[in-house]
Amino acid sequence: MPTETEIKIRLGSAGQVNAVLSRCAKLYGRGIELSQRDEYFDTVDELLKAKDFTVRLRMVNEKMMIALKGPRAIFEDAIHTRLELEFSVSNEDEVRNTIKRQNLVPTTIVEKRRQEFTRDDLHVAVDSLPFIGSFLEVEAPTRERISKVLNVLQVDSANAVKENYTELLEQRLVVLGLPIRPNLNATFQKEKEFLNEATTI
């Protein structure tokens, strides 16, 4: 059964981000630059979110994927595991119509810029998101392998977060006084507009 086992760690300064990227390049070779746009779906009363299920359409460099994820099992070290099924989308309209027939509506849009490094069954990524900054994600078959990778990358697991990006964005947008319902919109354009408005006040 396909599962996702990963940890997400908040990175602080640009210096820390660059240091992690440099270590990744030395260990795993040149990374791949990806531009991602994730769109999440739920029922109107958010029944999927309440049970920690995810339905997501992801556009990666013009290629679309659909993912279905089950509830997370989160361990004390903030590593989590969950069932994950992901498929390529050949007909976007057909997939969107299928989602609509299940009475699911779009609730969240999240953009991110990603530097991704892969070796065999190990996936390491450094993500940059609007409003909440940069994060390291490490995905591997076992928690022990993840811990070893963090040691090699010299990243402290004390900065790990248990929330997913949508949950982190909800928390941040509430602090900033920006809406999260009925639709959370966390794009780089929205961040730019917010920063421009803040400087004119």
C-alpha positions as CSV (number, residue, x, y, z in Angstrom):
1,M,0.0,0.0,0.0
2,P,1.5,3.4,-1.0
3,T,2.3,5.6,2.0
4,E,3.9,8.9,2.5
5,T,6.4,9.2,5.4
6,E,7.9,12.7,5.7
7,I,8.9,15.6,7.9
8,K,8.5,19.3,7.3
9,I,11.0,21.8,9.0
10,R,10.7,25.5,9.0
11,L,13.8,27.3,7.7
12,G,14.7,30.7,9.0
13,S,17.0,33.1,7.3
14,A,18.0,33.2,3.6
15,G,21.4,32.1,4.8
16,Q,20.0,28.9,6.3
17,V,18.0,28.2,3.1
18,N,21.2,28.7,1.0
19,A,23.2,26.5,3.3
20,V,20.7,23.6,3.1
21,L,20.5,23.9,-0.7
22,S,24.3,23.8,-0.9
23,R,24.5,20.7,1.2
24,C,21.7,19.0,-0.9
25,A,23.6,19.8,-4.1
26,K,26.8,18.3,-2.8
27,L,25.0,15.1,-1.6
28,Y,22.4,14.5,-4.3
29,G,23.5,16.5,-7.3
30,R,21.8,19.3,-9.1
31,G,18.2,19.8,-8.0
32,I,15.2,20.4,-10.1
33,E,13.4,23.7,-10.0
34,L,9.6,23.4,-9.9
35,S,6.8,25.8,-9.9
36,Q,3.7,24.3,-8.2
37,R,0.1,25.3,-7.9
38,D,-2.1,23.2,-5.6
39,E,-5.8,23.3,-5.6
40,Y,-7.7,21.6,-2.7
41,F,-11.3,20.4,-2.7
42,D,-13.8,19.6,0.1
43,T,-17.5,19.5,0.8
44,V,-19.1,22.8,1.6
45,D,-19.1,22.0,5.3
46,E,-15.4,20.7,5.1
47,L,-16.1,17.1,6.0
48,L,-12.9,15.9,4.4
49,K,-10.8,18.4,6.4
50,A,-12.5,17.3,9.6
51,K,-11.4,13.7,9.0
52,D,-7.9,14.8,7.7
53,F,-8.6,13.5,4.1
54,T,-7.2,15.4,1.1
55,V,-8.2,15.7,-2.5
56,R,-5.7,17.8,-4.4
57,L,-5.0,18.9,-8.0
58,R,-1.4,19.9,-8.5
59,M,0.0,21.7,-11.5
60,V,3.8,21.2,-11.7
61,N,5.5,22.9,-14.6
62,E,2.4,22.6,-16.7
63,K,1.8,18.9,-15.8
64,M,-1.3,18.1,-13.7
65,M,-1.6,15.4,-11.0
66,I,-4.4,14.4,-8.7
67,A,-3.7,13.1,-5.2
68,L,-5.9,11.4,-2.7
69,K,-4.5,11.3,0.9
70,G,-5.7,9.6,4.0
71,P,-5.5,10.8,7.7
72,R,-2.0,11.5,9.1
73,A,-0.4,9.5,11.8
74,I,1.9,12.0,13.5
75,F,4.7,10.7,15.7
76,E,6.4,12.5,18.6
77,D,9.4,13.6,16.4
78,A,6.9,15.3,14.0
79,I,7.4,12.8,11.3
80,H,4.1,11.7,9.8
81,T,2.9,8.9,7.7
82,R,-0.3,8.6,5.6
83,L,-1.8,6.7,2.7
84,E,-1.2,8.6,-0.6
85,L,-2.5,7.9,-4.1
86,E,-1.3,10.1,-6.9
87,F,-2.1,9.9,-10.7
88,S,-1.3,11.9,-13.8
89,V,-4.3,13.8,-15.3
90,S,-4.7,13.5,-19.0
91,N,-8.0,15.4,-19.2
92,E,-8.4,18.2,-16.8
93,D,-12.1,18.9,-17.6
94,E,-13.0,15.3,-17.1
95,V,-11.3,15.2,-13.7
96,R,-12.9,18.5,-12.6
97,N,-16.3,17.3,-13.6
98,T,-15.8,14.0,-11.7
99,I,-14.8,16.0,-8.6
100,K,-17.8,18.3,-9.0
101,R,-20.1,15.2,-9.2
102,Q,-18.9,14.1,-5.8
103,N,-20.2,17.4,-4.4
104,L,-16.7,18.7,-3.8
105,V,-15.9,22.4,-4.2
106,P,-12.5,24.2,-4.4
107,T,-11.5,25.6,-1.0
108,T,-7.8,26.4,-1.2
109,I,-5.2,27.5,-3.7
110,V,-1.5,27.4,-2.7
111,E,1.5,28.3,-4.8
112,K,5.1,27.3,-4.0
113,R,8.5,27.3,-5.6
114,R,10.4,24.1,-5.0
115,Q,14.0,22.9,-5.3
116,E,13.8,19.1,-5.4
117,F,16.5,16.5,-4.9
118,T,16.0,12.8,-5.5
119,R,18.1,9.7,-4.9
120,D,16.4,6.3,-5.2
121,D,13.5,6.3,-2.7
122,L,14.6,9.5,-1.0
123,H,13.1,12.9,-1.8
124,V,14.4,16.1,-0.4
125,A,12.8,19.5,-1.2
126,V,13.2,23.1,-0.2
127,D,10.0,25.0,-0.6
128,S,9.3,28.7,-0.7
129,L,5.7,29.8,-0.1
130,P,3.9,33.1,0.0
131,F,3.2,34.5,3.5
132,I,4.9,31.7,5.5
133,G,8.4,31.5,4.1
134,S,10.7,28.5,3.5
135,F,10.6,24.9,4.6
136,L,12.6,21.7,4.2
137,E,10.7,18.5,3.4
138,V,12.3,15.1,3.6
139,E,10.4,12.0,2.5
140,A,11.8,8.5,2.9
141,P,10.6,4.9,3.5
142,T,11.4,5.0,7.2
143,R,11.6,7.5,10.1
144,E,15.2,6.3,10.8
145,R,16.3,7.3,7.3
146,I,14.7,10.7,7.6
147,S,16.6,11.3,10.9
148,K,19.9,10.4,9.2
149,V,19.3,12.8,6.4
150,L,18.5,15.6,8.8
151,N,21.8,14.9,10.6
152,V,23.8,15.0,7.3
153,L,22.0,18.3,6.3
154,Q,22.7,19.7,9.7
155,V,19.1,20.7,10.2
156,D,17.6,20.6,13.7
157,S,14.3,18.6,13.9
158,A,13.3,20.9,16.8
159,N,12.0,23.3,14.2
160,A,9.7,20.6,12.6
161,V,6.1,21.5,12.2
162,K,3.2,19.0,12.4
163,E,0.8,21.2,10.4
164,N,0.5,20.9,6.6
165,Y,1.0,24.0,4.5
166,T,-2.7,24.8,4.3
167,E,-3.0,24.7,8.1
168,L,0.1,26.9,8.5
169,L,-1.3,29.4,5.9
170,E,-4.6,29.5,7.7
171,Q,-2.8,30.4,11.0
172,R,-0.7,33.1,9.3
173,L,-3.5,34.7,7.3
174,V,-5.7,35.0,10.4
175,V,-2.8,36.9,12.1
176,L,-2.5,39.2,9.0
177,G,-6.3,39.8,9.0
178,L,-6.7,38.1,5.6
179,P,-9.7,35.9,4.7
180,I,-9.4,32.1,4.8
181,R,-13.1,31.4,4.1
182,P,-14.8,30.6,1.8
183,N,-11.6,30.3,-0.2
184,L,-8.0,30.5,1.0
185,N,-5.9,32.0,-1.7
186,A,-2.1,31.9,-1.1
187,T,-0.5,32.9,-4.3
188,F,2.7,35.0,-4.8
189,Q,0.5,37.6,-6.5
190,K,-1.7,37.8,-3.4
191,E,1.3,38.2,-1.2
192,K,2.7,41.0,-3.5
193,E,-0.7,42.8,-3.3
194,F,-0.8,42.5,0.5
195,L,2.8,43.9,0.8
196,N,2.1,46.8,-1.5
197,E,-1.0,47.7,0.4
198,A,0.8,47.5,3.7
199,T,3.5,49.9,2.5
200,T,0.9,52.5,1.5
201,I,-0.9,52.6,4.9
